[in-house]
Amino acid sequence: MKIKNLSKIPVLLLFFWIISCKNNDPEPADQYLVSFEQVAEISKSKFQSEITSVFGAQSASIALFIQSGMKTYRLKYNTKTPEGDAIIASGAVIVPTDLTTAYPMLGYQHGTIFEENKAPSYFNSSSESYLGMFFSSIGYLVAMPDYLGYGESKSYPHPYEHKDGLAKPNVDFLLAVKEMAKKLDLNWNQNLMLAGYSEGGYATLATQKLIEEQYASVFNLKASSCGAGAYNKIQTVKNFLTQKTNGDAGNNRSYLWVMLTYDRLYKINKPLSDYFAAAYVSEISDKKHLVSISKPFDEILNPAFKQAILTNGDAKWTQAMADNDIFDWKVKTPTRLYHGDKDPYVPYLNSSTAAAAMKAKGSTSVELITVTGGTHDSSVSTFVLGTMDFFGKYKN
């Protein structure tokens, strides 16, 4: 048999050489992912038994939802501080192991924590990482950032309730999880949901805003569930100064933490005596936000500073608070705002004003879920169960 068209052989050889070169090209370097390590693998049956100690009386009903075991990972990733400096941060990734269909990703942002070992990547049974594990067991690839100031970045002061200090590292974490998912060939369907409660509610809405405005082509964000976050900073602070808070020392720690964080990040650098009543300056100087003061919040403050906040007489502080307001924008993603109307820690006005402002901007995808009579703690279960139901519509 004769070979015809010998003149075409060099062209064919060149074609196959090009294809071969392409196949041998190295994978592009990861931009965000630094490393990841498996922490544990937990079977479905083992997790069902473990949740008894975590969820208590509700464990029997919760166990009925569990579909899968999981592998837990600690991930390190590249991001930047609010000052713009490069830093390596960390987070928890939880992968379901028994599912035969593709699953969505859930970016879950944790609430306020004062102890380092409560960060998600430590997988402490008393932390929110177990809630993340539960979500993984019902069919989600769960991504839980530690936040700057915890885990790998614990030497950096946590940017508490700071919009950019939460949102940008959270997005970088999700990008790192995408790179990890590709390396492990995970059966992720490319859909993303976001959820969080308390500081996590604020971090979730801030992250959602950044994704909608700058990363809409990168993430297929399907739904967002935000619980009891302080979205309206200016109105919240004025509320604390005109209506007596309950004087809870734990609540006051959070409020002081916000003040000290904004003073540092916005380089306001006032002496503590400008902020606080003389009786508390020494103790706050010594213990910072970990101080224990059981007084209504307005009584902790220097009267002159209190008056300046109420009258917008301190331009730097008014700007710092306004910069971290995230209640007044047009939401595109289907969003639920959960909040107890008797919340003494993060006032209900944060969610009610957010829902009203978003609808006034033309958003038709935001829904306010009011927990009648609910406090900050008692409304958590409504948030979790409601989020499960809400996200079920968008999983596929």
KEFI-285311 format. One record per residue (C-alpha): residue number from 1; chain; x, y, z. Coordinates in Angstrom, 1 decimal, padded with zeros to 4 digits. Example, Ala and Ser with C-alpha at 12.3 -4.5 7.8 and 13.67 -1.06 7.14 Angstrom:
2
PT   num   cadena        x        y        z
PT     1        A    012.3   -004.5    007.8
PT     2        A    013.7   -001.1    007.1
This chain:
396
PT   num   cadena        x        y        z
PT     1        A    000.0    000.0    000.0
PT     2        A    001.4    003.3   -001.1
PT     3        A    001.6    006.3    001.3
PT     4        A    000.1    009.3   -000.4
PT     5        A    000.5    013.0    000.4
PT     6        A    004.0    012.6    002.1
PT     7        A    004.3    016.4    001.9
PT     8        A    001.8    016.7    004.7
PT     9        A    003.8    014.7    007.2
PT    10        A    006.0    017.6    008.5
PT    11        A    002.8    019.6    009.1
PT    12        A    001.3    016.7    011.1
PT    13        A    004.5    016.2    013.1
PT    14        A    004.5    019.9    014.0
PT    15        A    000.9    019.7    015.1
PT    16        A    001.5    016.7    017.3
PT    17        A    004.6    018.3    018.7
PT    18        A    002.6    021.4    019.7
PT    19        A   -000.1    019.3    021.4
PT    20        A    002.6    017.4    023.2
PT    21        A    004.2    020.6    024.5
PT    22        A    000.8    021.8    025.7
PT    23        A    000.2    018.6    027.6
PT    24        A    003.6    018.8    029.2
PT    25        A    003.2    022.5    030.3
PT    26        A    003.4    022.8    034.1
PT    27        A    000.3    023.8    035.9
PT    28        A    000.1    027.5    036.7
PT    29        A    001.3    028.4    040.2
PT    30        A   -001.4    028.9    042.8
PT    31        A   -001.9    032.6    043.5
PT    32        A   -003.8    032.3    046.8
PT    33        A   -003.3    028.7    048.1
PT    34        A   -000.1    028.2    050.2
PT    35        A   -000.7    024.7    051.6
PT    36        A   -003.4    022.4    053.0
PT    37        A   -003.2    019.4    055.3
PT    38        A   -005.8    016.9    056.2
PT    39        A   -006.7    017.0    059.9
PT    40        A   -009.1    014.1    060.2
PT    41        A   -011.6    011.8    058.4
PT    42        A   -014.9    011.3    060.2
PT    43        A   -017.4    008.7    059.1
PT    44        A   -021.1    009.4    058.9
PT    45        A   -021.8    007.1    061.9
PT    46        A   -019.1    008.6    064.0
PT    47        A   -020.3    012.1    063.4
PT    48        A   -023.8    011.1    064.2
PT    49        A   -022.6    009.9    067.6
PT    50        A   -020.4    012.9    068.2
PT    51        A   -023.1    015.5    067.7
PT    52        A   -024.8    014.3    070.8
PT    53        A   -022.3    016.1    073.0
PT    54        A   -022.3    019.1    070.7
PT    55        A   -026.0    019.7    070.0
PT    56        A   -027.4    018.2    073.2
PT    57        A   -031.2    017.7    073.3
PT    58        A   -031.6    018.6    069.6
PT    59        A   -029.1    016.0    068.4
PT    60        A   -031.6    013.2    067.7
PT    61        A   -033.6    015.4    065.3
PT    62        A   -030.4    016.9    063.8
PT    63        A   -028.9    013.5    063.2
PT    64        A   -031.8    012.7    060.8
PT    65        A   -030.4    015.3    058.3
PT    66        A   -026.9    013.8    058.1
PT    67        A   -026.1    012.3    054.7
PT    68        A   -022.3    012.0    054.7
PT    69        A   -019.0    011.6    056.5
PT    70        A   -016.3    014.2    055.9
PT    71        A   -012.6    015.0    055.7
PT    72        A   -011.4    018.1    057.5
PT    73        A   -008.5    020.2    056.3
PT    74        A   -006.5    023.2    057.6
PT    75        A   -005.6    025.5    054.7
PT    76        A   -003.1    028.4    054.6
PT    77        A   -003.4    031.2    052.0
PT    78        A   -002.0    034.5    050.8
PT    79        A   -003.9    037.7    051.6
PT    80        A   -003.2    041.2    052.8
PT    81        A   -003.8    043.2    055.9
PT    82        A   -006.0    046.3    055.8
PT    83        A   -002.7    048.3    055.7
PT    84        A   -001.8    046.5    052.5
PT    85        A    000.9    044.2    053.8
PT    86        A    001.2    040.6    052.6
PT    87        A    000.3    038.0    055.2
PT    88        A   -000.4    034.2    055.3
PT    89        A   -003.8    033.4    057.0
PT    90        A   -005.7    030.2    057.6
PT    91        A   -009.0    028.6    057.6
PT    92        A   -010.9    025.3    057.8
PT    93        A   -012.2    023.3    054.8
PT    94        A   -014.6    020.4    055.3
PT    95        A   -015.3    018.1    052.4
PT    96        A   -018.2    015.6    052.3
PT    97        A   -017.1    012.0    051.4
PT    98        A   -020.2    010.0    050.8
PT    99        A   -022.1    012.0    048.2
PT   100        A   -022.6    010.8    044.6
PT   101        A   -023.8    014.1    043.2
PT   102        A   -022.0    017.4    042.9
PT   103        A   -022.3    019.7    045.9
PT   104        A   -022.1    023.5    046.4
PT   105        A   -019.6    025.4    048.5
PT   106        A   -020.7    027.2    051.7
PT   107        A   -018.5    030.0    052.9
PT   108        A   -019.4    030.2    056.6
PT   109        A   -018.1    033.2    058.7
PT   110        A   -017.8    032.6    062.4
PT   111        A   -019.0    035.0    065.2
PT   112        A   -017.0    036.9    067.7
PT   113        A   -014.4    034.8    069.5
PT   114        A   -012.0    035.9    072.3
PT   115        A   -010.0    032.6    072.5
PT   116        A   -007.5    031.6    069.9
PT   117        A   -008.5    027.9    070.0
PT   118        A   -012.0    028.7    069.0
PT   119        A   -010.8    029.6    065.4
PT   120        A   -012.3    027.1    062.9
PT   121        A   -009.1    025.5    061.8
PT   122        A   -008.5    024.1    065.3
PT   123        A   -011.7    022.1    065.0
PT   124        A   -012.6    022.6    068.6
PT   125        A   -015.8    020.8    069.5
PT   126        A   -017.0    023.9    071.4
PT   127        A   -016.5    026.2    068.3
PT   128        A   -018.5    026.9    065.2
PT   129        A   -016.4    024.5    063.2
PT   130        A   -018.8    021.8    064.4
PT   131        A   -021.6    023.7    062.8
PT   132        A   -019.6    023.8    059.6
PT   133        A   -019.1    020.0    059.9
PT   134        A   -022.8    019.6    060.2
PT   135        A   -023.4    021.6    057.0
PT   136        A   -020.8    019.5    055.3
PT   137        A   -022.6    016.3    056.4
PT   138        A   -025.8    017.5    054.7
PT   139        A   -024.1    018.2    051.4
PT   140        A   -021.8    021.2    051.3
PT   141        A   -018.1    021.8    050.7
PT   142        A   -017.6    024.1    053.7
PT   143        A   -015.0    026.9    053.8
PT   144        A   -014.6    028.6    057.2
PT   145        A   -012.0    031.4    057.4
PT   146        A   -010.2    031.9    060.7
PT   147        A   -010.0    035.6    060.0
PT   148        A   -006.9    037.7    060.3
PT   149        A   -005.7    037.6    063.9
PT   150        A   -006.3    033.9    064.4
PT   151        A   -004.6    030.7    063.4
PT   152        A   -001.7    031.3    061.1
PT   153        A   -002.0    035.1    061.4
PT   154        A   -002.5    035.2    065.1
PT   155        A    000.3    037.7    065.6
PT   156        A   -001.7    040.3    063.7
PT   157        A   -004.4    042.1    065.7
PT   158        A   -007.8    041.0    064.6
PT   159        A   -009.5    043.8    062.6
PT   160        A   -012.7    043.4    064.5
PT   161        A   -015.9    044.5    062.7
PT   162        A   -013.8    046.2    060.0
PT   163        A   -015.4    045.8    056.6
PT   164        A   -012.3    045.6    054.5
PT   165        A   -010.3    043.6    057.1
PT   166        A   -012.9    040.9    056.9
PT   167        A   -014.2    040.9    053.3
PT   168        A   -011.0    040.9    051.3
PT   169        A   -009.2    038.1    053.3
PT   170        A   -012.5    036.1    053.1
PT   171        A   -012.6    036.4    049.4
PT   172        A   -008.9    035.5    049.1
PT   173        A   -009.7    032.4    051.3
PT   174        A   -012.5    031.4    048.9
PT   175        A   -010.2    031.8    046.0
PT   176        A   -007.6    029.5    047.8
PT   177        A   -010.3    026.9    048.4
PT   178        A   -011.1    027.0    044.7
PT   179        A   -007.5    026.2    043.9
PT   180        A   -007.5    023.4    046.5
PT   181        A   -010.8    022.0    045.0
PT   182        A   -009.1    021.8    041.6
PT   183        A   -006.0    020.0    043.0
PT   184        A   -008.2    017.4    044.8
PT   185        A   -010.6    017.2    041.9
PT   186        A   -013.5    017.7    044.2
PT   187        A   -017.0    017.3    042.9
PT   188        A   -018.0    020.9    043.5
PT   189        A   -020.8    022.2    041.3
PT   190        A   -019.3    025.8    041.3
PT   191        A   -022.2    027.2    043.2
PT   192        A   -021.5    029.3    046.3
PT   193        A   -023.5    030.3    049.4
PT   194        A   -022.5    032.5    052.2
PT   195        A   -023.7    032.5    055.8
PT   196        A   -022.7    033.7    059.3
PT   197        A   -024.1    035.0    062.6
PT   198        A   -023.1    037.9    064.8
PT   199        A   -019.7    039.1    063.6
PT   200        A   -020.1    036.4    061.1
PT   201        A   -023.3    038.0    059.9
PT   202        A   -021.5    041.3    059.4
PT   203        A   -018.5    039.5    057.7
PT   204        A   -020.9    037.6    055.4
PT   205        A   -022.7    040.7    054.2
PT   206        A   -019.4    042.5    053.7
PT   207        A   -018.0    039.6    051.7
PT   208        A   -021.2    039.4    049.7
PT   209        A   -020.9    043.1    048.8
PT   210        A   -017.3    042.7    047.7
PT   211        A   -018.1    039.6    045.6
PT   212        A   -021.1    041.3    043.9
PT   213        A   -019.1    044.4    043.1
PT   214        A   -015.7    043.0    042.1
PT   215        A   -015.9    039.2    041.8
PT   216        A   -019.2    038.5    040.2
PT   217        A   -017.5    036.7    037.2
PT   218        A   -015.4    034.6    039.5
PT   219        A   -018.0    033.2    041.9
PT   220        A   -021.5    031.9    041.1
PT   221        A   -023.0    033.3    044.3
PT   222        A   -026.4    031.8    044.7
PT   223        A   -027.7    032.9    048.1
PT   224        A   -026.6    034.6    051.4
PT   225        A   -027.9    034.2    054.9
PT   226        A   -026.8    036.9    057.5
PT   227        A   -027.7    036.6    061.1
PT   228        A   -027.7    039.5    063.7
PT   229        A   -024.8    041.5    062.3
PT   230        A   -024.0    045.1    063.1
PT   231        A   -024.5    046.5    059.6
PT   232        A   -025.5    050.0    060.6
PT   233        A   -022.6    051.2    062.7
PT   234        A   -023.5    054.8    063.2
PT   235        A   -027.1    054.2    064.2
PT   236        A   -026.0    051.4    066.5
PT   237        A   -023.5    053.5    068.4
PT   238        A   -026.0    056.3    068.8
PT   239        A   -028.5    053.9    070.1
PT   240        A   -026.1    052.7    072.7
PT   241        A   -025.5    056.3    073.8
PT   242        A   -029.1    057.3    074.1
PT   243        A   -030.7    054.1    075.4
PT   244        A   -029.0    052.3    078.3
PT   245        A   -027.4    049.0    077.4
PT   246        A   -027.8    046.1    079.9
PT   247        A   -024.2    046.6    081.2
PT   248        A   -023.1    043.1    080.3
PT   249        A   -019.3    042.9    080.6
PT   250        A   -019.1    040.5    077.6
PT   251        A   -021.0    042.8    075.4
PT   252        A   -018.9    045.8    076.5
PT   253        A   -015.8    043.9    075.5
PT   254        A   -017.1    043.8    071.9
PT   255        A   -018.0    047.5    071.9
PT   256        A   -014.6    048.4    073.3
PT   257        A   -012.9    046.2    070.7
PT   258        A   -014.6    048.0    067.9
PT   259        A   -013.4    051.4    069.2
PT   260        A   -009.8    050.2    069.7
PT   261        A   -009.7    048.6    066.3
PT   262        A   -011.0    051.7    064.5
PT   263        A   -008.6    054.0    066.4
PT   264        A   -005.7    051.8    065.3
PT   265        A   -006.7    051.2    061.6
PT   266        A   -007.8    054.7    060.9
PT   267        A   -004.8    056.1    062.7
PT   268        A   -007.0    058.3    064.9
PT   269        A   -004.6    057.6    067.8
PT   270        A   -006.4    059.4    070.6
PT   271        A   -005.3    058.9    074.1
PT   272        A   -007.6    056.5    076.0
PT   273        A   -008.6    059.4    078.3
PT   274        A   -010.3    061.1    075.4
PT   275        A   -012.5    058.1    074.9
PT   276        A   -013.2    056.7    078.3
PT   277        A   -014.2    057.9    081.7
PT   278        A   -011.3    058.4    084.1
PT   279        A   -012.4    055.5    086.3
PT   280        A   -011.8    053.0    083.5
PT   281        A   -008.7    054.3    081.6
PT   282        A   -006.1    052.4    083.6
PT   283        A   -007.9    049.1    083.4
PT   284        A   -008.6    049.4    079.7
PT   285        A   -005.0    050.4    079.1
PT   286        A   -003.8    047.3    080.9
PT   287        A   -006.3    044.7    079.5
PT   288        A   -007.5    046.4    076.3
PT   289        A   -010.8    044.8    075.0
PT   290        A   -010.5    041.9    077.4
PT   291        A   -011.4    044.2    080.3
PT   292        A   -014.4    043.3    082.4
PT   293        A   -016.7    046.3    083.1
PT   294        A   -020.3    045.7    084.0
PT   295        A   -021.8    049.2    083.4
PT   296        A   -024.1    050.6    080.7
PT   297        A   -021.8    051.4    077.8
PT   298        A   -022.5    055.1    077.8
PT   299        A   -021.2    055.4    081.3
PT   300        A   -017.9    053.9    080.3
PT   301        A   -017.2    056.7    077.9
PT   302        A   -015.8    060.2    078.4
PT   303        A   -018.9    062.5    078.3
PT   304        A   -017.2    064.8    075.8
PT   305        A   -016.5    062.0    073.4
PT   306        A   -020.1    060.7    073.8
PT   307        A   -021.4    064.2    072.9
PT   308        A   -019.1    064.4    069.9
PT   309        A   -020.5    061.1    068.5
PT   310        A   -024.1    062.1    069.1
PT   311        A   -023.6    065.4    067.3
PT   312        A   -021.2    064.1    064.6
PT   313        A   -018.7    066.5    066.1
PT   314        A   -015.7    064.1    065.6
PT   315        A   -015.1    064.0    061.9
PT   316        A   -012.6    061.1    062.0
PT   317        A   -014.8    058.9    064.1
PT   318        A   -017.9    059.7    062.0
PT   319        A   -016.0    058.8    058.9
PT   320        A   -014.6    055.6    060.4
PT   321        A   -018.1    054.4    061.3
PT   322        A   -019.5    055.4    058.0
PT   323        A   -016.8    053.5    056.2
PT   324        A   -017.9    050.3    057.9
PT   325        A   -021.6    050.8    057.4
PT   326        A   -022.8    048.1    054.9
PT   327        A   -026.6    048.4    055.3
PT   328        A   -027.4    050.8    052.5
PT   329        A   -026.8    049.2    049.0
PT   330        A   -028.6    047.4    046.3
PT   331        A   -028.3    043.6    047.0
PT   332        A   -028.5    041.4    043.9
PT   333        A   -028.1    038.0    045.5
PT   334        A   -031.1    036.3    047.2
PT   335        A   -030.4    037.4    050.8
PT   336        A   -032.0    036.7    054.2
PT   337        A   -031.4    038.9    057.2
PT   338        A   -032.2    037.0    060.5
PT   339        A   -032.5    039.0    063.7
PT   340        A   -034.3    038.7    067.1
PT   341        A   -036.3    041.9    067.9
PT   342        A   -035.2    041.7    071.6
PT   343        A   -031.5    041.4    070.9
PT   344        A   -029.6    043.4    073.6
PT   345        A   -026.2    042.8    072.1
PT   346        A   -026.6    043.8    068.4
PT   347        A   -029.8    045.8    068.1
PT   348        A   -032.5    044.7    065.8
PT   349        A   -032.3    048.0    064.0
PT   350        A   -029.3    046.7    062.1
PT   351        A   -031.3    044.3    060.1
PT   352        A   -034.5    046.3    059.9
PT   353        A   -032.8    049.4    058.6
PT   354        A   -030.7    047.3    056.2
PT   355        A   -033.8    045.6    054.7
PT   356        A   -035.6    048.9    054.3
PT   357        A   -032.6    050.6    052.8
PT   358        A   -031.9    047.8    050.4
PT   359        A   -035.5    047.7    049.2
PT   360        A   -035.4    051.5    048.8
PT   361        A   -032.4    051.1    046.5
PT   362        A   -034.5    048.7    044.3
PT   363        A   -033.4    045.3    045.7
PT   364        A   -036.2    042.7    045.3
PT   365        A   -034.0    039.8    046.6
PT   366        A   -033.7    040.7    050.3
PT   367        A   -035.9    039.3    053.0
PT   368        A   -036.0    040.3    056.7
PT   369        A   -036.7    037.3    059.0
PT   370        A   -037.7    038.7    062.4
PT   371        A   -037.5    036.3    065.4
PT   372        A   -040.3    037.6    067.6
PT   373        A   -039.0    038.0    071.2
PT   374        A   -035.7    036.6    070.1
PT   375        A   -032.4    037.6    071.9
PT   376        A   -029.0    037.3    070.3
PT   377        A   -028.5    033.7    071.7
PT   378        A   -032.0    032.4    071.4
PT   379        A   -032.3    033.4    067.7
PT   380        A   -029.4    031.2    066.6
PT   381        A   -031.5    028.0    066.1
PT   382        A   -034.0    029.9    063.9
PT   383        A   -031.1    031.2    061.8
PT   384        A   -029.5    027.8    061.4
PT   385        A   -032.7    025.9    060.5
PT   386        A   -033.9    028.7    058.3
PT   387        A   -030.6    028.9    056.5
PT   388        A   -030.7    025.1    055.8
PT   389        A   -034.2    025.5    054.3
PT   390        A   -033.3    028.7    052.3
PT   391        A   -030.1    027.2    050.8
PT   392        A   -031.9    024.0    049.8
PT   393        A   -033.5    025.9    047.0
PT   394        A   -030.1    026.9    045.5
PT   395        A   -027.9    023.8    046.0
PT   396        A   -028.0    022.5    042.5
